[in-house]
Amino acid sequence: LSNPDRDSYVKQQFMERSYAQSQRLTSLLHDISTLNRMDDAQELIDFSEVNVSNIISDIERDTSMQLSAKGMTFVKDVKPDIIIEGNYSLVYSIFRNLTDNAIAYAGENTTITVKAEEGKDRWMFTFSDNGVGVPAKHLPRLFERFYRVDKGRSRKMGGTGLGLAIVKNAVILHGGTIKAHNNITGGLCFEFSLKKHR
């Protein structure tokens, strides 16, 4: 703005950088807002019937280009019409954040697998990949806000550092628990539950 005579190429570079930073800031504000809503205004979060099977299929479709670019495969071992009482946006965030995390860090030509088993009052989900996994010392802190396993690489990937915190809080809000561990055969695994009825 203070140098209007810059050539168009330099102006374009500045605009692209400004746009990228504004997008990152928008994502950060959205994620912080989501966490604050779960912390301080749970009574304002609408619950209704949510078809989890459809959400998983939607996420497979929505991330198909990113998966294809990395040669990754998405495998669903989930029966149709898994219904819970929940908040659509937050349930979508659970599976979308886990998927984005795997796409970013599992590595190329890996496989994401989502499984579901029905319990008496809840559904148990396993979300895993066969990628590089996470050093054991980091596992207890994965769900902390802004915690990053590889700080330099995470910044380059452009994440907010809040995705897994949102996952954990959303699972708890839906009456469930979540834990993470490395698979014996390699890769990272999240096991979590979602209550059928609130």
PyMOL commands that place a pseudoatom at each C-alpha (Angstrom):
pseudoatom trace, name=CA, resn=LEU, resi=1, chain=A, elem=C, hetatm=0, pos=[0.000, 0.000, 0.000]
pseudoatom trace, name=CA, resn=SER, resi=2, chain=A, elem=C, hetatm=0, pos=[2.854, 2.389, 0.752]
pseudoatom trace, name=CA, resn=ASN, resi=3, chain=A, elem=C, hetatm=0, pos=[4.661, 1.434, -2.486]
pseudoatom trace, name=CA, resn=PRO, resi=4, chain=A, elem=C, hetatm=0, pos=[2.049, 1.731, -5.251]
pseudoatom trace, name=CA, resn=ASP, resi=5, chain=A, elem=C, hetatm=0, pos=[4.674, 1.683, -8.010]
pseudoatom trace, name=CA, resn=ARG, resi=6, chain=A, elem=C, hetatm=0, pos=[5.762, -1.922, -7.358]
pseudoatom trace, name=CA, resn=ASP, resi=7, chain=A, elem=C, hetatm=0, pos=[5.537, -4.106, -10.452]
pseudoatom trace, name=CA, resn=SER, resi=8, chain=A, elem=C, hetatm=0, pos=[2.558, -6.412, -10.835]
pseudoatom trace, name=CA, resn=TYR, resi=9, chain=A, elem=C, hetatm=0, pos=[4.558, -9.606, -10.145]
pseudoatom trace, name=CA, resn=VAL, resi=10, chain=A, elem=C, hetatm=0, pos=[5.721, -8.367, -6.745]
pseudoatom trace, name=CA, resn=LYS, resi=11, chain=A, elem=C, hetatm=0, pos=[2.207, -7.125, -5.935]
pseudoatom trace, name=CA, resn=GLN, resi=12, chain=A, elem=C, hetatm=0, pos=[0.802, -10.552, -6.805]
pseudoatom trace, name=CA, resn=GLN, resi=13, chain=A, elem=C, hetatm=0, pos=[3.314, -12.238, -4.493]
pseudoatom trace, name=CA, resn=PHE, resi=14, chain=A, elem=C, hetatm=0, pos=[2.365, -9.965, -1.611]
pseudoatom trace, name=CA, resn=MET, resi=15, chain=A, elem=C, hetatm=0, pos=[-1.347, -10.532, -2.218]
pseudoatom trace, name=CA, resn=GLU, resi=16, chain=A, elem=C, hetatm=0, pos=[-0.892, -14.315, -2.289]
pseudoatom trace, name=CA, resn=ARG, resi=17, chain=A, elem=C, hetatm=0, pos=[1.054, -14.233, 0.980]
pseudoatom trace, name=CA, resn=SER, resi=18, chain=A, elem=C, hetatm=0, pos=[-1.516, -11.960, 2.604]
pseudoatom trace, name=CA, resn=TYR, resi=19, chain=A, elem=C, hetatm=0, pos=[-4.340, -14.207, 1.433]
pseudoatom trace, name=CA, resn=ALA, resi=20, chain=A, elem=C, hetatm=0, pos=[-2.612, -17.350, 2.752]
pseudoatom trace, name=CA, resn=GLN, resi=21, chain=A, elem=C, hetatm=0, pos=[-2.062, -15.726, 6.143]
pseudoatom trace, name=CA, resn=SER, resi=22, chain=A, elem=C, hetatm=0, pos=[-5.663, -14.504, 6.298]
pseudoatom trace, name=CA, resn=GLN, resi=23, chain=A, elem=C, hetatm=0, pos=[-6.846, -18.060, 5.552]
pseudoatom trace, name=CA, resn=ARG, resi=24, chain=A, elem=C, hetatm=0, pos=[-4.657, -19.436, 8.353]
pseudoatom trace, name=CA, resn=LEU, resi=25, chain=A, elem=C, hetatm=0, pos=[-5.987, -16.787, 10.747]
pseudoatom trace, name=CA, resn=THR, resi=26, chain=A, elem=C, hetatm=0, pos=[-9.571, -17.613, 9.738]
pseudoatom trace, name=CA, resn=SER, resi=27, chain=A, elem=C, hetatm=0, pos=[-8.927, -21.315, 10.419]
pseudoatom trace, name=CA, resn=LEU, resi=28, chain=A, elem=C, hetatm=0, pos=[-7.360, -20.519, 13.787]
pseudoatom trace, name=CA, resn=LEU, resi=29, chain=A, elem=C, hetatm=0, pos=[-10.277, -18.295, 14.843]
pseudoatom trace, name=CA, resn=HIS, resi=30, chain=A, elem=C, hetatm=0, pos=[-12.768, -20.944, 13.726]
pseudoatom trace, name=CA, resn=ASP, resi=31, chain=A, elem=C, hetatm=0, pos=[-11.005, -23.663, 15.734]
pseudoatom trace, name=CA, resn=ILE, resi=32, chain=A, elem=C, hetatm=0, pos=[-10.693, -21.486, 18.849]
pseudoatom trace, name=CA, resn=SER, resi=33, chain=A, elem=C, hetatm=0, pos=[-14.368, -20.556, 18.553]
pseudoatom trace, name=CA, resn=THR, resi=34, chain=A, elem=C, hetatm=0, pos=[-15.310, -24.247, 18.288]
pseudoatom trace, name=CA, resn=LEU, resi=35, chain=A, elem=C, hetatm=0, pos=[-13.311, -25.123, 21.414]
pseudoatom trace, name=CA, resn=ASN, resi=36, chain=A, elem=C, hetatm=0, pos=[-14.731, -22.169, 23.363]
pseudoatom trace, name=CA, resn=ARG, resi=37, chain=A, elem=C, hetatm=0, pos=[-18.266, -23.179, 22.414]
pseudoatom trace, name=CA, resn=MET, resi=38, chain=A, elem=C, hetatm=0, pos=[-17.672, -26.703, 23.731]
pseudoatom trace, name=CA, resn=ASP, resi=39, chain=A, elem=C, hetatm=0, pos=[-16.068, -25.353, 26.921]
pseudoatom trace, name=CA, resn=ASP, resi=40, chain=A, elem=C, hetatm=0, pos=[-18.409, -22.506, 27.785]
pseudoatom trace, name=CA, resn=ALA, resi=41, chain=A, elem=C, hetatm=0, pos=[-21.681, -22.839, 25.894]
pseudoatom trace, name=CA, resn=GLN, resi=42, chain=A, elem=C, hetatm=0, pos=[-22.559, -26.529, 25.687]
pseudoatom trace, name=CA, resn=GLU, resi=43, chain=A, elem=C, hetatm=0, pos=[-26.224, -25.721, 26.309]
pseudoatom trace, name=CA, resn=LEU, resi=44, chain=A, elem=C, hetatm=0, pos=[-26.277, -23.789, 23.012]
pseudoatom trace, name=CA, resn=ILE, resi=45, chain=A, elem=C, hetatm=0, pos=[-25.060, -26.760, 20.960]
pseudoatom trace, name=CA, resn=ASP, resi=46, chain=A, elem=C, hetatm=0, pos=[-27.940, -28.386, 19.108]
pseudoatom trace, name=CA, resn=PHE, resi=47, chain=A, elem=C, hetatm=0, pos=[-28.245, -32.181, 19.204]
pseudoatom trace, name=CA, resn=SER, resi=48, chain=A, elem=C, hetatm=0, pos=[-30.292, -34.220, 16.755]
pseudoatom trace, name=CA, resn=GLU, resi=49, chain=A, elem=C, hetatm=0, pos=[-30.105, -37.553, 14.935]
pseudoatom trace, name=CA, resn=VAL, resi=50, chain=A, elem=C, hetatm=0, pos=[-26.787, -37.808, 13.092]
pseudoatom trace, name=CA, resn=ASN, resi=51, chain=A, elem=C, hetatm=0, pos=[-25.915, -40.477, 10.527]
pseudoatom trace, name=CA, resn=VAL, resi=52, chain=A, elem=C, hetatm=0, pos=[-22.239, -41.180, 11.222]
pseudoatom trace, name=CA, resn=SER, resi=53, chain=A, elem=C, hetatm=0, pos=[-21.938, -43.570, 8.267]
pseudoatom trace, name=CA, resn=ASN, resi=54, chain=A, elem=C, hetatm=0, pos=[-22.938, -40.785, 5.886]
pseudoatom trace, name=CA, resn=ILE, resi=55, chain=A, elem=C, hetatm=0, pos=[-20.454, -38.386, 7.496]
pseudoatom trace, name=CA, resn=ILE, resi=56, chain=A, elem=C, hetatm=0, pos=[-17.595, -40.862, 6.961]
pseudoatom trace, name=CA, resn=SER, resi=57, chain=A, elem=C, hetatm=0, pos=[-18.622, -41.306, 3.316]
pseudoatom trace, name=CA, resn=ASP, resi=58, chain=A, elem=C, hetatm=0, pos=[-18.839, -37.524, 2.864]
pseudoatom trace, name=CA, resn=ILE, resi=59, chain=A, elem=C, hetatm=0, pos=[-15.325, -37.100, 4.260]
pseudoatom trace, name=CA, resn=GLU, resi=60, chain=A, elem=C, hetatm=0, pos=[-13.966, -39.798, 1.959]
pseudoatom trace, name=CA, resn=ARG, resi=61, chain=A, elem=C, hetatm=0, pos=[-15.475, -37.858, -0.956]
pseudoatom trace, name=CA, resn=ASP, resi=62, chain=A, elem=C, hetatm=0, pos=[-14.425, -34.427, 0.334]
pseudoatom trace, name=CA, resn=THR, resi=63, chain=A, elem=C, hetatm=0, pos=[-10.783, -35.483, 0.765]
pseudoatom trace, name=CA, resn=SER, resi=64, chain=A, elem=C, hetatm=0, pos=[-10.518, -37.656, -2.358]
pseudoatom trace, name=CA, resn=MET, resi=65, chain=A, elem=C, hetatm=0, pos=[-8.215, -35.232, -4.187]
pseudoatom trace, name=CA, resn=GLN, resi=66, chain=A, elem=C, hetatm=0, pos=[-5.783, -34.975, -1.255]
pseudoatom trace, name=CA, resn=LEU, resi=67, chain=A, elem=C, hetatm=0, pos=[-5.831, -38.747, -0.806]
pseudoatom trace, name=CA, resn=SER, resi=68, chain=A, elem=C, hetatm=0, pos=[-5.204, -39.322, -4.513]
pseudoatom trace, name=CA, resn=ALA, resi=69, chain=A, elem=C, hetatm=0, pos=[-2.341, -36.798, -4.587]
pseudoatom trace, name=CA, resn=LYS, resi=70, chain=A, elem=C, hetatm=0, pos=[-0.532, -38.833, -1.923]
pseudoatom trace, name=CA, resn=GLY, resi=71, chain=A, elem=C, hetatm=0, pos=[-1.466, -42.254, -3.298]
pseudoatom trace, name=CA, resn=MET, resi=72, chain=A, elem=C, hetatm=0, pos=[-3.459, -42.972, -0.127]
pseudoatom trace, name=CA, resn=THR, resi=73, chain=A, elem=C, hetatm=0, pos=[-6.378, -45.368, 0.263]
pseudoatom trace, name=CA, resn=PHE, resi=74, chain=A, elem=C, hetatm=0, pos=[-9.435, -44.835, 2.482]
pseudoatom trace, name=CA, resn=VAL, resi=75, chain=A, elem=C, hetatm=0, pos=[-11.032, -48.057, 3.767]
pseudoatom trace, name=CA, resn=LYS, resi=76, chain=A, elem=C, hetatm=0, pos=[-14.413, -48.073, 5.528]
pseudoatom trace, name=CA, resn=ASP, resi=77, chain=A, elem=C, hetatm=0, pos=[-15.422, -51.081, 7.619]
pseudoatom trace, name=CA, resn=VAL, resi=78, chain=A, elem=C, hetatm=0, pos=[-18.619, -49.385, 8.716]
pseudoatom trace, name=CA, resn=LYS, resi=79, chain=A, elem=C, hetatm=0, pos=[-22.172, -50.581, 8.305]
pseudoatom trace, name=CA, resn=PRO, resi=80, chain=A, elem=C, hetatm=0, pos=[-24.769, -48.193, 6.820]
pseudoatom trace, name=CA, resn=ASP, resi=81, chain=A, elem=C, hetatm=0, pos=[-26.950, -45.972, 8.986]
pseudoatom trace, name=CA, resn=ILE, resi=82, chain=A, elem=C, hetatm=0, pos=[-25.007, -45.716, 12.230]
pseudoatom trace, name=CA, resn=ILE, resi=83, chain=A, elem=C, hetatm=0, pos=[-27.240, -43.233, 14.039]
pseudoatom trace, name=CA, resn=ILE, resi=84, chain=A, elem=C, hetatm=0, pos=[-26.366, -41.304, 17.193]
pseudoatom trace, name=CA, resn=GLU, resi=85, chain=A, elem=C, hetatm=0, pos=[-27.833, -38.272, 18.906]
pseudoatom trace, name=CA, resn=GLY, resi=86, chain=A, elem=C, hetatm=0, pos=[-25.250, -35.594, 18.352]
pseudoatom trace, name=CA, resn=ASN, resi=87, chain=A, elem=C, hetatm=0, pos=[-24.188, -32.369, 16.710]
pseudoatom trace, name=CA, resn=TYR, resi=88, chain=A, elem=C, hetatm=0, pos=[-23.557, -32.844, 13.000]
pseudoatom trace, name=CA, resn=SER, resi=89, chain=A, elem=C, hetatm=0, pos=[-20.829, -30.214, 12.718]
pseudoatom trace, name=CA, resn=LEU, resi=90, chain=A, elem=C, hetatm=0, pos=[-18.851, -31.557, 15.686]
pseudoatom trace, name=CA, resn=VAL, resi=91, chain=A, elem=C, hetatm=0, pos=[-19.154, -35.202, 14.635]
pseudoatom trace, name=CA, resn=TYR, resi=92, chain=A, elem=C, hetatm=0, pos=[-17.985, -34.190, 11.157]
pseudoatom trace, name=CA, resn=SER, resi=93, chain=A, elem=C, hetatm=0, pos=[-15.041, -32.376, 12.807]
pseudoatom trace, name=CA, resn=ILE, resi=94, chain=A, elem=C, hetatm=0, pos=[-14.009, -35.540, 14.663]
pseudoatom trace, name=CA, resn=PHE, resi=95, chain=A, elem=C, hetatm=0, pos=[-13.633, -37.637, 11.525]
pseudoatom trace, name=CA, resn=ARG, resi=96, chain=A, elem=C, hetatm=0, pos=[-12.426, -34.778, 9.306]
pseudoatom trace, name=CA, resn=ASN, resi=97, chain=A, elem=C, hetatm=0, pos=[-9.646, -33.723, 11.678]
pseudoatom trace, name=CA, resn=LEU, resi=98, chain=A, elem=C, hetatm=0, pos=[-8.460, -37.321, 12.066]
pseudoatom trace, name=CA, resn=THR, resi=99, chain=A, elem=C, hetatm=0, pos=[-8.486, -37.744, 8.283]
pseudoatom trace, name=CA, resn=ASP, resi=100, chain=A, elem=C, hetatm=0, pos=[-6.642, -34.466, 7.661]
pseudoatom trace, name=CA, resn=ASN, resi=101, chain=A, elem=C, hetatm=0, pos=[-4.093, -35.454, 10.310]
pseudoatom trace, name=CA, resn=ALA, resi=102, chain=A, elem=C, hetatm=0, pos=[-3.449, -38.809, 8.619]
pseudoatom trace, name=CA, resn=ILE, resi=103, chain=A, elem=C, hetatm=0, pos=[-3.177, -37.200, 5.177]
pseudoatom trace, name=CA, resn=ALA, resi=104, chain=A, elem=C, hetatm=0, pos=[-0.659, -34.691, 6.526]
pseudoatom trace, name=CA, resn=TYR, resi=105, chain=A, elem=C, hetatm=0, pos=[1.553, -37.043, 8.528]
pseudoatom trace, name=CA, resn=ALA, resi=106, chain=A, elem=C, hetatm=0, pos=[1.044, -40.753, 7.723]
pseudoatom trace, name=CA, resn=GLY, resi=107, chain=A, elem=C, hetatm=0, pos=[3.098, -40.608, 4.543]
pseudoatom trace, name=CA, resn=GLU, resi=108, chain=A, elem=C, hetatm=0, pos=[2.544, -41.410, 0.894]
pseudoatom trace, name=CA, resn=ASN, resi=109, chain=A, elem=C, hetatm=0, pos=[0.962, -44.652, -0.350]
pseudoatom trace, name=CA, resn=THR, resi=110, chain=A, elem=C, hetatm=0, pos=[-0.503, -45.438, 3.059]
pseudoatom trace, name=CA, resn=THR, resi=111, chain=A, elem=C, hetatm=0, pos=[-3.982, -46.603, 4.039]
pseudoatom trace, name=CA, resn=ILE, resi=112, chain=A, elem=C, hetatm=0, pos=[-6.524, -45.017, 6.375]
pseudoatom trace, name=CA, resn=THR, resi=113, chain=A, elem=C, hetatm=0, pos=[-8.927, -47.519, 7.937]
pseudoatom trace, name=CA, resn=VAL, resi=114, chain=A, elem=C, hetatm=0, pos=[-12.125, -46.647, 9.804]
pseudoatom trace, name=CA, resn=LYS, resi=115, chain=A, elem=C, hetatm=0, pos=[-13.976, -49.368, 11.721]
pseudoatom trace, name=CA, resn=ALA, resi=116, chain=A, elem=C, hetatm=0, pos=[-17.081, -49.307, 13.888]
pseudoatom trace, name=CA, resn=GLU, resi=117, chain=A, elem=C, hetatm=0, pos=[-18.458, -51.800, 16.404]
pseudoatom trace, name=CA, resn=GLU, resi=118, chain=A, elem=C, hetatm=0, pos=[-21.805, -51.527, 18.142]
pseudoatom trace, name=CA, resn=GLY, resi=119, chain=A, elem=C, hetatm=0, pos=[-21.995, -51.659, 21.920]
pseudoatom trace, name=CA, resn=LYS, resi=120, chain=A, elem=C, hetatm=0, pos=[-24.976, -51.577, 24.233]
pseudoatom trace, name=CA, resn=ASP, resi=121, chain=A, elem=C, hetatm=0, pos=[-25.248, -47.815, 24.581]
pseudoatom trace, name=CA, resn=ARG, resi=122, chain=A, elem=C, hetatm=0, pos=[-22.460, -46.535, 22.331]
pseudoatom trace, name=CA, resn=TRP, resi=123, chain=A, elem=C, hetatm=0, pos=[-20.553, -47.061, 19.103]
pseudoatom trace, name=CA, resn=MET, resi=124, chain=A, elem=C, hetatm=0, pos=[-16.842, -47.856, 19.283]
pseudoatom trace, name=CA, resn=PHE, resi=125, chain=A, elem=C, hetatm=0, pos=[-14.703, -46.510, 16.440]
pseudoatom trace, name=CA, resn=THR, resi=126, chain=A, elem=C, hetatm=0, pos=[-11.155, -47.298, 15.389]
pseudoatom trace, name=CA, resn=PHE, resi=127, chain=A, elem=C, hetatm=0, pos=[-9.432, -44.803, 13.105]
pseudoatom trace, name=CA, resn=SER, resi=128, chain=A, elem=C, hetatm=0, pos=[-5.963, -45.929, 12.048]
pseudoatom trace, name=CA, resn=ASP, resi=129, chain=A, elem=C, hetatm=0, pos=[-3.300, -45.610, 9.392]
pseudoatom trace, name=CA, resn=ASN, resi=130, chain=A, elem=C, hetatm=0, pos=[-0.288, -47.746, 8.510]
pseudoatom trace, name=CA, resn=GLY, resi=131, chain=A, elem=C, hetatm=0, pos=[2.099, -44.824, 8.259]
pseudoatom trace, name=CA, resn=VAL, resi=132, chain=A, elem=C, hetatm=0, pos=[5.062, -43.651, 10.297]
pseudoatom trace, name=CA, resn=GLY, resi=133, chain=A, elem=C, hetatm=0, pos=[3.307, -43.425, 13.666]
pseudoatom trace, name=CA, resn=VAL, resi=134, chain=A, elem=C, hetatm=0, pos=[4.309, -41.081, 16.486]
pseudoatom trace, name=CA, resn=PRO, resi=135, chain=A, elem=C, hetatm=0, pos=[7.257, -41.418, 18.909]
pseudoatom trace, name=CA, resn=ALA, resi=136, chain=A, elem=C, hetatm=0, pos=[5.879, -42.915, 22.142]
pseudoatom trace, name=CA, resn=LYS, resi=137, chain=A, elem=C, hetatm=0, pos=[6.896, -39.922, 24.270]
pseudoatom trace, name=CA, resn=HIS, resi=138, chain=A, elem=C, hetatm=0, pos=[4.482, -37.691, 22.332]
pseudoatom trace, name=CA, resn=LEU, resi=139, chain=A, elem=C, hetatm=0, pos=[1.388, -39.917, 22.607]
pseudoatom trace, name=CA, resn=PRO, resi=140, chain=A, elem=C, hetatm=0, pos=[0.187, -38.638, 26.031]
pseudoatom trace, name=CA, resn=ARG, resi=141, chain=A, elem=C, hetatm=0, pos=[0.231, -35.042, 24.755]
pseudoatom trace, name=CA, resn=LEU, resi=142, chain=A, elem=C, hetatm=0, pos=[-1.334, -35.432, 21.303]
pseudoatom trace, name=CA, resn=PHE, resi=143, chain=A, elem=C, hetatm=0, pos=[-4.667, -33.930, 22.375]
pseudoatom trace, name=CA, resn=GLU, resi=144, chain=A, elem=C, hetatm=0, pos=[-3.181, -30.806, 24.008]
pseudoatom trace, name=CA, resn=ARG, resi=145, chain=A, elem=C, hetatm=0, pos=[-3.980, -27.489, 22.383]
pseudoatom trace, name=CA, resn=PHE, resi=146, chain=A, elem=C, hetatm=0, pos=[-1.184, -26.254, 20.093]
pseudoatom trace, name=CA, resn=TYR, resi=147, chain=A, elem=C, hetatm=0, pos=[0.984, -29.307, 20.854]
pseudoatom trace, name=CA, resn=ARG, resi=148, chain=A, elem=C, hetatm=0, pos=[3.051, -30.314, 17.829]
pseudoatom trace, name=CA, resn=VAL, resi=149, chain=A, elem=C, hetatm=0, pos=[5.125, -33.461, 17.429]
pseudoatom trace, name=CA, resn=ASP, resi=150, chain=A, elem=C, hetatm=0, pos=[7.320, -31.891, 14.752]
pseudoatom trace, name=CA, resn=LYS, resi=151, chain=A, elem=C, hetatm=0, pos=[7.097, -28.124, 15.179]
pseudoatom trace, name=CA, resn=GLY, resi=152, chain=A, elem=C, hetatm=0, pos=[8.911, -27.180, 11.974]
pseudoatom trace, name=CA, resn=ARG, resi=153, chain=A, elem=C, hetatm=0, pos=[7.013, -29.579, 9.729]
pseudoatom trace, name=CA, resn=SER, resi=154, chain=A, elem=C, hetatm=0, pos=[3.657, -28.797, 11.331]
pseudoatom trace, name=CA, resn=ARG, resi=155, chain=A, elem=C, hetatm=0, pos=[4.046, -25.094, 10.598]
pseudoatom trace, name=CA, resn=LYS, resi=156, chain=A, elem=C, hetatm=0, pos=[4.828, -25.842, 6.958]
pseudoatom trace, name=CA, resn=MET, resi=157, chain=A, elem=C, hetatm=0, pos=[1.702, -28.027, 6.734]
pseudoatom trace, name=CA, resn=GLY, resi=158, chain=A, elem=C, hetatm=0, pos=[-0.380, -25.036, 7.807]
pseudoatom trace, name=CA, resn=GLY, resi=159, chain=A, elem=C, hetatm=0, pos=[-2.461, -26.617, 10.587]
pseudoatom trace, name=CA, resn=THR, resi=160, chain=A, elem=C, hetatm=0, pos=[-3.706, -24.648, 13.586]
pseudoatom trace, name=CA, resn=GLY, resi=161, chain=A, elem=C, hetatm=0, pos=[-2.463, -27.125, 16.191]
pseudoatom trace, name=CA, resn=LEU, resi=162, chain=A, elem=C, hetatm=0, pos=[-6.016, -27.454, 17.535]
pseudoatom trace, name=CA, resn=GLY, resi=163, chain=A, elem=C, hetatm=0, pos=[-7.430, -30.300, 15.431]
pseudoatom trace, name=CA, resn=LEU, resi=164, chain=A, elem=C, hetatm=0, pos=[-6.869, -33.137, 17.897]
pseudoatom trace, name=CA, resn=ALA, resi=165, chain=A, elem=C, hetatm=0, pos=[-7.971, -30.959, 20.836]
pseudoatom trace, name=CA, resn=ILE, resi=166, chain=A, elem=C, hetatm=0, pos=[-11.248, -30.418, 18.983]
pseudoatom trace, name=CA, resn=VAL, resi=167, chain=A, elem=C, hetatm=0, pos=[-11.502, -34.167, 18.372]
pseudoatom trace, name=CA, resn=LYS, resi=168, chain=A, elem=C, hetatm=0, pos=[-11.059, -34.991, 22.058]
pseudoatom trace, name=CA, resn=ASN, resi=169, chain=A, elem=C, hetatm=0, pos=[-13.476, -32.326, 23.298]
pseudoatom trace, name=CA, resn=ALA, resi=170, chain=A, elem=C, hetatm=0, pos=[-16.112, -33.287, 20.726]
pseudoatom trace, name=CA, resn=VAL, resi=171, chain=A, elem=C, hetatm=0, pos=[-15.838, -36.969, 21.672]
pseudoatom trace, name=CA, resn=ILE, resi=172, chain=A, elem=C, hetatm=0, pos=[-16.234, -36.123, 25.375]
pseudoatom trace, name=CA, resn=LEU, resi=173, chain=A, elem=C, hetatm=0, pos=[-19.213, -33.870, 24.592]
pseudoatom trace, name=CA, resn=HIS, resi=174, chain=A, elem=C, hetatm=0, pos=[-20.815, -36.875, 22.883]
pseudoatom trace, name=CA, resn=GLY, resi=175, chain=A, elem=C, hetatm=0, pos=[-20.405, -39.030, 26.000]
pseudoatom trace, name=CA, resn=GLY, resi=176, chain=A, elem=C, hetatm=0, pos=[-17.324, -40.882, 24.798]
pseudoatom trace, name=CA, resn=THR, resi=177, chain=A, elem=C, hetatm=0, pos=[-13.646, -41.380, 25.515]
pseudoatom trace, name=CA, resn=ILE, resi=178, chain=A, elem=C, hetatm=0, pos=[-10.635, -41.404, 23.195]
pseudoatom trace, name=CA, resn=LYS, resi=179, chain=A, elem=C, hetatm=0, pos=[-7.080, -42.700, 23.277]
pseudoatom trace, name=CA, resn=ALA, resi=180, chain=A, elem=C, hetatm=0, pos=[-4.210, -42.901, 20.809]
pseudoatom trace, name=CA, resn=HIS, resi=181, chain=A, elem=C, hetatm=0, pos=[-1.512, -45.526, 20.366]
pseudoatom trace, name=CA, resn=ASN, resi=182, chain=A, elem=C, hetatm=0, pos=[0.860, -46.811, 17.720]
pseudoatom trace, name=CA, resn=ASN, resi=183, chain=A, elem=C, hetatm=0, pos=[-0.088, -49.984, 15.869]
pseudoatom trace, name=CA, resn=ILE, resi=184, chain=A, elem=C, hetatm=0, pos=[2.206, -52.962, 16.335]
pseudoatom trace, name=CA, resn=THR, resi=185, chain=A, elem=C, hetatm=0, pos=[2.490, -53.182, 12.547]
pseudoatom trace, name=CA, resn=GLY, resi=186, chain=A, elem=C, hetatm=0, pos=[3.150, -49.441, 12.205]
pseudoatom trace, name=CA, resn=GLY, resi=187, chain=A, elem=C, hetatm=0, pos=[1.051, -46.325, 12.034]
pseudoatom trace, name=CA, resn=LEU, resi=188, chain=A, elem=C, hetatm=0, pos=[-1.127, -44.382, 14.446]
pseudoatom trace, name=CA, resn=CYS, resi=189, chain=A, elem=C, hetatm=0, pos=[-4.458, -45.566, 15.847]
pseudoatom trace, name=CA, resn=PHE, resi=190, chain=A, elem=C, hetatm=0, pos=[-7.239, -43.630, 17.572]
pseudoatom trace, name=CA, resn=GLU, resi=191, chain=A, elem=C, hetatm=0, pos=[-9.884, -45.569, 19.504]
pseudoatom trace, name=CA, resn=PHE, resi=192, chain=A, elem=C, hetatm=0, pos=[-12.939, -43.645, 20.606]
pseudoatom trace, name=CA, resn=SER, resi=193, chain=A, elem=C, hetatm=0, pos=[-16.610, -44.041, 21.436]
pseudoatom trace, name=CA, resn=LEU, resi=194, chain=A, elem=C, hetatm=0, pos=[-19.740, -42.017, 20.776]
pseudoatom trace, name=CA, resn=LYS, resi=195, chain=A, elem=C, hetatm=0, pos=[-22.884, -42.495, 22.846]
pseudoatom trace, name=CA, resn=LYS, resi=196, chain=A, elem=C, hetatm=0, pos=[-25.992, -43.533, 20.949]
pseudoatom trace, name=CA, resn=HIS, resi=197, chain=A, elem=C, hetatm=0, pos=[-28.249, -41.277, 23.006]
pseudoatom trace, name=CA, resn=ARG, resi=198, chain=A, elem=C, hetatm=0, pos=[-27.296, -38.236, 24.998]
for i in range(1, 198): cmd.bond("trace and resi %d" % i, "trace and resi %d" % (i + 1))
show_as sticks, trace
zoom trace
